[in-house]
Amino acid sequence: MRPRLRRAVIAIALVPSLYCVIYLGAMWDPYGNVSRLPVGLANLDRGTEYRGAHHNLGEKLVEGLEEKRPFRFVRFDSAESAEGAVRSGEVYFALVVSEDFSGSAVPGAKTGALTLITSQGSSYVASIIGGRFAEDMAADVNRKIEIERWNAVLSSDLLKGLDAVRSVIREITRAPRPERPDAEHMAVSVQVRHEELAPVPSNGPAFAPYFMALSLWVGALMPAFLFRLTVLPRSAAGGGAAAKVAGKWAIPVCVSLAGALLLSVTIRYGMGIRSVHPAGLVAVLIAAALAYSATILPLVSLLGDVAKLLCVLLLVVQIASAGGAYPIELSPEPYRVVSHCLPLTHVVRGLRASMFGSFNGEWGRCVLFLILWAAGGALVGVVSARRFRYVEDEMYGPALSI
């Protein structure tokens, strides 16, 4: 076996292992890293006077959270600023303690409101994490409030003995009880109010942007196997570098663009997923096809067939670093570092913005990034024109026998 062929065989045999190591490395322990997840926190509680003492449950709640640090909390001074941070993607969700939180929860006559603001379209998994955390926290606060309330009521009476307690109970049953909570509020002093900014109907649509971005890369890579990107007919030898590259890339790029347009139709009519910004969806898909093609085609032109293997590995790195399944903050540092430098990350973000209205619906920024990426790839492609090999016109044809 020739040395080059031997190296190629070894490299191909390593692909499954590399795929597994790279992808699993990104998802190795996401829930062990939730302390890195940026979460908004706004305490608006004014506190209340109850049975001769001042109570501010909001302050205690925030102090406990900042001590335990289950997430990387970002403090806000209003509900509006916290909501804006969730809309923009600065934080994945936000917890807002209402102004009358203590005034409602401590006496027990009403329920204190703990507002959870989420954006399923930005990260479906983060929204689930936020929902479970808010419910668990509300349940914990309810337990503590009930213990403290009954301790405050009964502590002095217990010291007087059982007879005194019975006497007090008889007096309480005869006296008017304007501040006594009903049974329901005694059990539930705090409730979570959920505010969803970018709703997603189910798990399938939530992960659609991730798999759409992946499938577009596969669609852009396929023409590299069909066409001989490093070969031109001898009759084209006299043209300029830009003209040669344009002529060589025209059909592969058109194939990628056609795949992108068909994907938009499939998602809308085949799978029934509606988009908040349909034109934005198409724009992101087109920009993605151009950016992907402008990455794959010049690599193959410069490096030949080995670049096809590199493009497969580059896809693996991108899907592991895009934050498609879990928020990227839950991945190890190498993935977080490269995430925003790769086109697939911006494709996922742009699709989420256009499909669900996430990130304030700002899909245009992602399109701009992808167009600039494509322009850079086109310049590299012009440089790669010197790598073309020329064959007789009658020998020129596709790379595969079809």
C-alpha positions as CSV (number, residue, x, y, z in Angstrom):
1,M,0.0,0.0,0.0
2,R,1.3,3.4,-0.9
3,P,2.3,5.7,2.0
4,R,-0.3,8.4,1.1
5,L,-3.0,5.8,0.7
6,R,-2.0,4.3,4.0
7,R,-2.2,7.6,5.8
8,A,-5.6,8.3,4.2
9,V,-7.0,4.9,5.4
10,I,-5.7,5.5,8.9
11,A,-7.3,9.0,8.9
12,I,-10.6,7.7,7.7
13,A,-10.6,5.0,10.3
14,L,-10.0,7.6,13.0
15,V,-13.1,9.7,12.1
16,P,-15.6,7.8,14.2
17,S,-13.4,8.0,17.3
18,L,-12.7,11.7,16.7
19,Y,-16.4,12.4,16.2
20,C,-17.2,10.6,19.5
21,V,-14.5,12.3,21.5
22,I,-15.1,15.8,20.2
23,Y,-18.9,15.7,20.5
24,L,-19.1,13.9,23.8
25,G,-16.4,16.2,25.2
26,A,-18.8,19.1,24.7
27,M,-21.6,17.3,26.5
28,W,-19.6,15.5,29.2
29,D,-21.1,17.1,32.3
30,P,-23.4,20.0,31.3
31,Y,-25.4,20.0,34.6
32,G,-22.2,20.0,36.6
33,N,-21.4,23.4,35.0
34,V,-24.7,25.2,35.5
35,S,-23.0,27.6,37.8
36,R,-21.6,29.3,34.7
37,L,-25.0,29.9,33.2
38,P,-25.9,33.6,33.2
39,V,-29.2,34.2,34.9
40,G,-31.0,37.5,35.6
41,L,-32.0,38.4,39.1
42,A,-34.1,41.4,40.2
43,N,-35.3,41.9,43.8
44,L,-38.0,44.5,43.9
45,D,-39.4,43.5,47.4
46,R,-40.2,46.5,49.6
47,G,-40.6,44.3,52.8
48,T,-43.4,44.3,55.3
49,E,-44.2,44.8,59.0
50,Y,-45.8,41.7,60.6
51,R,-46.4,41.0,64.3
52,G,-44.2,43.8,65.3
53,A,-41.2,42.8,63.2
54,H,-39.9,43.9,59.7
55,H,-39.6,41.1,57.2
56,N,-38.0,41.2,53.7
57,L,-38.1,37.8,52.1
58,G,-36.7,39.1,48.9
59,E,-33.5,40.1,50.6
60,K,-33.2,36.8,52.3
61,L,-33.9,34.9,49.1
62,V,-31.3,36.9,47.1
63,E,-28.7,36.5,49.9
64,G,-29.2,32.7,49.9
65,L,-28.9,32.5,46.1
66,E,-25.7,34.6,46.0
67,E,-24.2,32.5,48.7
68,K,-25.0,29.2,47.0
69,R,-24.4,30.5,43.5
70,P,-26.3,27.8,41.6
71,F,-26.0,30.1,38.5
72,R,-23.9,33.1,37.5
73,F,-26.4,35.7,38.6
74,V,-26.6,39.1,36.8
75,R,-28.4,41.7,39.0
76,F,-31.0,44.1,37.6
77,D,-32.9,46.9,39.2
78,S,-36.2,46.5,37.4
79,A,-38.4,43.8,35.8
80,E,-38.1,45.6,32.5
81,S,-34.3,45.5,32.4
82,A,-34.4,41.8,33.4
83,E,-36.9,41.1,30.6
84,G,-34.8,43.0,28.1
85,A,-31.7,40.9,29.0
86,V,-33.6,37.7,28.4
87,R,-34.9,39.0,25.1
88,S,-31.4,40.0,23.9
89,G,-29.8,36.7,25.0
90,E,-27.6,38.4,27.7
91,V,-29.1,35.9,30.2
92,Y,-31.0,32.7,29.6
93,F,-33.8,33.4,32.0
94,A,-34.5,35.8,34.8
95,L,-36.1,35.7,38.3
96,V,-38.0,38.7,39.5
97,V,-39.2,39.1,43.1
98,S,-42.3,41.3,43.1
99,E,-42.6,44.6,45.1
100,D,-45.3,43.1,47.4
101,F,-43.5,39.7,47.8
102,S,-43.1,39.9,51.6
103,G,-46.4,41.9,52.1
104,S,-48.3,39.1,50.4
105,A,-46.3,36.0,51.5
106,V,-45.5,36.7,55.2
107,P,-49.1,37.3,56.5
108,G,-50.3,34.5,54.2
109,A,-53.5,36.4,53.1
110,K,-52.2,36.4,49.5
111,T,-49.5,34.6,47.6
112,G,-46.2,36.3,46.8
113,A,-45.3,36.4,43.2
114,L,-42.0,35.1,41.9
115,T,-41.8,35.8,38.2
116,L,-39.8,33.5,35.9
117,I,-39.0,35.1,32.5
118,T,-37.7,32.6,29.9
119,S,-37.0,32.4,26.2
120,Q,-37.6,28.9,24.9
121,G,-36.5,30.0,21.4
122,S,-33.0,31.0,22.7
123,S,-32.5,27.8,24.6
124,Y,-35.2,25.2,25.2
125,V,-33.0,23.3,27.7
126,A,-32.2,26.5,29.7
127,S,-35.9,27.3,29.9
128,I,-36.5,23.8,31.4
129,I,-33.7,24.3,33.9
130,G,-35.1,27.7,34.9
131,G,-38.7,26.3,35.3
132,R,-37.5,23.5,37.6
133,F,-35.3,25.7,39.6
134,A,-38.0,28.4,40.1
135,E,-40.6,25.7,41.2
136,D,-38.1,24.1,43.6
137,M,-37.1,27.5,45.1
138,A,-40.8,28.5,45.6
139,A,-41.5,25.2,47.4
140,D,-38.5,25.7,49.6
141,V,-39.6,29.3,50.5
142,N,-43.1,28.0,51.2
143,R,-41.7,25.5,53.7
144,K,-39.5,28.0,55.5
145,I,-42.3,30.6,55.7
146,E,-44.8,28.2,57.3
147,I,-42.2,27.1,59.8
148,E,-41.3,30.6,60.8
149,R,-44.9,31.8,60.9
150,W,-46.1,29.0,63.2
151,N,-43.0,29.3,65.4
152,A,-43.7,33.0,65.8
153,V,-47.3,32.3,66.7
154,L,-46.8,29.4,69.1
155,S,-43.4,30.0,70.7
156,S,-44.6,32.2,73.5
157,D,-47.6,30.0,74.2
158,L,-45.6,26.8,74.4
159,L,-43.6,28.2,77.3
160,K,-46.8,28.7,79.4
161,G,-47.7,25.0,79.3
162,L,-50.4,23.0,77.7
163,D,-53.3,24.6,79.7
164,A,-52.3,28.1,78.6
165,V,-52.1,27.0,75.0
166,R,-55.6,25.6,75.2
167,S,-56.8,28.8,76.6
168,V,-55.2,30.8,73.9
169,I,-56.7,28.6,71.3
170,R,-60.2,29.0,72.7
171,E,-59.7,32.8,72.7
172,I,-58.5,32.7,69.1
173,T,-61.5,30.7,68.0
174,R,-63.9,33.3,69.5
175,A,-62.1,36.5,68.3
176,P,-62.3,38.0,64.8
177,R,-59.4,36.9,62.6
178,P,-58.9,39.5,59.9
179,E,-55.3,38.6,59.3
180,R,-55.6,34.9,59.5
181,P,-54.9,33.2,56.2
182,D,-57.1,30.6,54.7
183,A,-56.0,27.0,54.4
184,E,-54.9,27.3,50.8
185,H,-52.7,30.3,51.4
186,M,-51.2,28.8,54.5
187,A,-50.0,26.0,52.3
188,V,-48.9,28.1,49.4
189,S,-47.4,31.5,50.3
190,V,-45.3,31.9,47.1
191,Q,-46.2,31.0,43.6
192,V,-44.2,31.1,40.4
193,R,-45.6,33.2,37.6
194,H,-44.1,32.2,34.2
195,E,-43.6,34.7,31.4
196,E,-42.4,33.2,28.1
197,L,-40.9,35.7,25.6
198,A,-40.2,33.3,22.6
199,P,-42.5,30.3,22.9
200,V,-41.7,27.1,21.1
201,P,-44.4,24.4,20.8
202,S,-42.4,21.3,21.4
203,N,-39.0,19.7,21.5
204,G,-38.8,19.1,17.8
205,P,-39.1,22.7,16.6
206,A,-36.8,23.8,19.4
207,F,-34.0,21.7,18.0
208,A,-34.8,22.4,14.4
209,P,-32.3,25.3,14.0
210,Y,-29.5,23.1,15.2
211,F,-30.2,20.3,12.8
212,M,-31.0,22.7,9.9
213,A,-27.6,24.3,10.4
214,L,-25.9,20.8,10.4
215,S,-27.8,19.6,7.3
216,L,-26.9,22.7,5.3
217,W,-23.2,22.0,5.9
218,V,-23.7,18.4,4.6
219,G,-25.5,19.8,1.6
220,A,-22.6,22.2,0.9
221,L,-20.1,19.4,1.3
222,M,-21.7,17.0,-1.1
223,P,-20.8,18.9,-4.3
224,A,-17.2,18.5,-3.3
225,F,-17.5,14.8,-3.8
226,L,-19.4,15.2,-7.1
227,F,-17.3,17.8,-8.9
228,R,-13.5,17.8,-9.5
229,L,-12.8,21.2,-7.8
230,T,-9.1,21.2,-8.5
231,V,-9.4,20.5,-12.3
232,L,-10.3,22.7,-15.2
233,P,-10.4,22.0,-19.0
234,R,-7.4,23.2,-20.9
235,S,-9.7,25.6,-22.9
236,A,-10.2,27.6,-19.6
237,A,-6.5,28.1,-18.9
238,G,-6.3,31.6,-20.4
239,G,-8.9,33.2,-18.1
240,G,-8.4,35.3,-15.0
241,A,-8.2,33.8,-11.5
242,A,-11.6,35.3,-10.4
243,A,-13.3,34.1,-13.6
244,K,-11.9,30.6,-13.2
245,V,-13.1,30.4,-9.6
246,A,-16.5,31.8,-10.5
247,G,-17.0,29.3,-13.3
248,K,-15.8,26.4,-11.2
249,W,-17.9,27.3,-8.1
250,A,-21.1,28.3,-9.9
251,I,-22.8,24.9,-10.0
252,P,-21.7,23.7,-6.5
253,V,-22.9,27.0,-5.0
254,C,-26.2,26.8,-6.9
255,V,-26.7,23.3,-5.6
256,S,-26.1,24.5,-2.0
257,L,-28.5,27.4,-2.5
258,A,-31.2,25.1,-4.0
259,G,-30.8,22.8,-0.9
260,A,-31.2,25.8,1.4
261,L,-34.4,26.9,-0.4
262,L,-35.8,23.4,-0.4
263,L,-35.0,23.1,3.3
264,S,-37.1,26.2,4.1
265,V,-40.0,24.7,2.2
266,T,-39.6,21.4,4.0
267,I,-39.5,23.0,7.4
268,R,-42.6,25.1,6.7
269,Y,-44.9,22.8,4.8
270,G,-43.3,19.3,5.4
271,M,-42.9,19.7,9.2
272,G,-45.4,22.5,9.8
273,I,-43.0,24.8,11.7
274,R,-44.0,28.4,11.3
275,S,-41.5,31.3,11.6
276,V,-41.9,34.6,13.2
277,H,-39.8,36.2,10.4
278,P,-40.2,34.0,7.3
279,A,-38.1,36.3,5.1
280,G,-35.4,36.3,7.7
281,L,-35.4,32.5,7.7
282,V,-34.8,32.4,4.0
283,A,-32.1,35.1,4.3
284,V,-30.3,33.1,7.0
285,L,-30.4,29.9,5.0
286,I,-29.1,31.6,1.9
287,A,-26.3,33.3,3.8
288,A,-25.5,30.0,5.5
289,A,-25.2,28.2,2.1
290,L,-22.9,30.8,0.8
291,A,-20.7,30.9,3.9
292,Y,-20.5,27.1,4.0
293,S,-19.6,26.8,0.3
294,A,-17.0,29.6,0.7
295,T,-15.4,27.5,3.4
296,I,-15.5,24.1,1.8
297,L,-14.7,24.9,-1.8
298,P,-11.5,26.9,-1.2
299,L,-10.2,24.3,1.3
300,V,-10.7,21.5,-1.3
301,S,-9.2,23.7,-4.0
302,L,-6.1,24.3,-1.9
303,L,-5.6,20.9,-0.2
304,G,-7.3,18.5,-2.5
305,D,-9.2,15.4,-1.3
306,V,-7.7,15.6,2.2
307,A,-9.8,18.7,2.7
308,K,-13.0,16.7,2.4
309,L,-12.0,14.8,5.6
310,L,-11.0,18.1,7.3
311,C,-14.4,19.5,6.4
312,V,-16.1,16.5,8.1
313,L,-14.0,17.1,11.2
314,L,-14.7,20.8,11.1
315,L,-18.4,20.0,11.1
316,V,-18.0,17.9,14.2
317,V,-16.1,20.8,15.9
318,Q,-18.9,23.2,14.9
319,I,-21.8,21.1,16.1
320,A,-20.1,20.5,19.4
321,S,-19.4,24.3,19.8
322,A,-22.6,25.8,18.6
323,G,-24.6,25.5,21.8
324,G,-27.3,23.7,19.9
325,A,-28.2,21.0,22.4
326,Y,-27.1,22.8,25.6
327,P,-26.1,26.4,26.3
328,I,-22.5,26.8,25.3
329,E,-21.7,28.0,28.8
330,L,-22.2,24.4,30.0
331,S,-19.4,23.1,27.7
332,P,-15.6,23.0,28.6
333,E,-13.5,26.1,27.9
334,P,-12.1,25.1,24.4
335,Y,-15.6,24.8,23.0
336,R,-16.6,28.2,24.5
337,V,-13.6,29.9,23.1
338,V,-14.1,28.8,19.4
339,S,-17.9,29.0,19.5
340,H,-18.4,32.5,18.3
341,C,-15.7,32.3,15.7
342,L,-17.4,29.6,13.6
343,P,-20.2,30.1,11.1
344,L,-22.4,27.3,12.3
345,T,-22.9,29.0,15.6
346,H,-24.2,32.1,13.8
347,V,-26.4,30.0,11.6
348,V,-28.1,28.5,14.7
349,R,-28.5,31.9,16.3
350,G,-29.9,33.4,13.1
351,L,-32.4,30.6,12.7
352,R,-33.6,30.9,16.3
353,A,-34.0,34.6,15.9
354,S,-35.9,34.3,12.6
355,M,-38.0,31.3,13.5
356,F,-38.9,32.1,17.1
357,G,-38.1,35.8,17.5
358,S,-35.3,35.1,20.0
359,F,-32.5,37.6,20.5
360,N,-34.9,40.4,19.8
361,G,-35.4,38.9,16.4
362,E,-32.0,40.2,15.2
363,W,-31.3,37.7,12.5
364,G,-29.7,40.4,10.4
365,R,-26.5,40.5,12.4
366,C,-26.0,36.8,11.8
367,V,-26.6,37.2,8.1
368,L,-24.0,40.0,8.0
369,F,-21.5,37.8,9.7
370,L,-22.1,35.0,7.3
371,I,-21.9,37.2,4.2
372,L,-18.6,38.6,5.4
373,W,-17.4,35.1,6.1
374,A,-18.4,34.1,2.6
375,A,-16.6,37.1,1.1
376,G,-13.4,36.1,3.0
377,G,-13.7,32.6,1.6
378,A,-14.2,33.9,-1.9
379,L,-10.9,35.8,-1.6
380,V,-9.2,32.7,-0.5
381,G,-10.7,30.9,-3.5
382,V,-9.2,33.4,-5.9
383,V,-5.8,32.8,-4.3
384,S,-6.4,29.0,-4.8
385,A,-6.9,29.5,-8.5
386,R,-3.1,28.9,-9.0
387,R,-3.7,25.3,-7.8
388,F,-5.9,24.3,-10.7
389,R,-4.7,21.5,-12.8
390,Y,-5.7,21.4,-16.5
391,V,-6.7,18.4,-18.6
392,E,-7.8,18.0,-22.1
393,D,-11.4,19.0,-22.7
394,E,-12.5,15.5,-23.6
395,M,-11.0,14.2,-20.3
396,Y,-12.9,16.8,-18.2
397,G,-15.9,15.4,-16.3
398,P,-17.4,14.7,-12.8
399,A,-15.5,13.0,-10.0
400,L,-18.1,10.3,-9.7
401,S,-19.3,7.9,-12.4
402,I,-23.0,8.3,-12.5
